[in-house]
Amino acid sequence: MKSDMKYDEVAQHASETDCWIVIDGKVCNVTDYLNQHPGGAELLLAFAGKDATEEFTDIGHTPSAIQIRDSLVVGTIDKTGC
């Protein structure tokens, strides 16, 4: 896991074949999860390369969804450069 990633690094991973999103300061590689997401791949792709914390929180995900999110973490975001 890589720590202190910059948002511009995450933004480089914004496609259907390479999709990262940020949730609660955690950088998640959701590429292989796109087609399994209950809300559909389009929902995740709308936040590809971006921070989806507010939306993730607002939906009220289940503990199992949070476990899935945590299993996809590839790093943490550097909040000093926000």
Residue pairs with C-beta under 8 A, 6 or more apart in sequence:
1 73
1 74
1 75
1 76
2 27
2 74
2 75
2 76
3 75
3 76
3 78
4 76
4 77
4 78
5 27
5 75
5 76
5 77
5 78
6 77
6 78
6 81
7 22
7 51
7 77
7 81
7 82
10 20
10 21
10 22
10 27
10 49
10 50
10 77
11 49
11 50
12 49
13 19
13 20
13 29
13 48
13 49
14 20
14 48
14 49
14 50
15 48
16 34
16 41
16 45
17 31
18 31
19 29
19 30
19 31
19 34
19 44
19 45
19 48
19 49
20 27
20 28
20 29
20 30
20 31
20 48
20 49
20 74
21 27
21 28
21 30
21 44
21 47
21 48
21 49
21 50
21 51
21 52
22 28
22 50
22 51
22 52
22 53
22 77
23 51
23 52
23 53
23 56
23 69
24 53
24 56
24 57
25 53
25 76
25 77
25 79
26 69
26 70
26 73
26 75
26 76
26 77
27 73
27 74
27 75
27 76
27 77
28 69
28 72
28 73
28 74
29 72
29 74
30 37
30 44
30 72
33 44
33 68
33 72
34 41
34 44
34 45
35 41
37 43
37 44
47 55
51 77
56 69
61 69
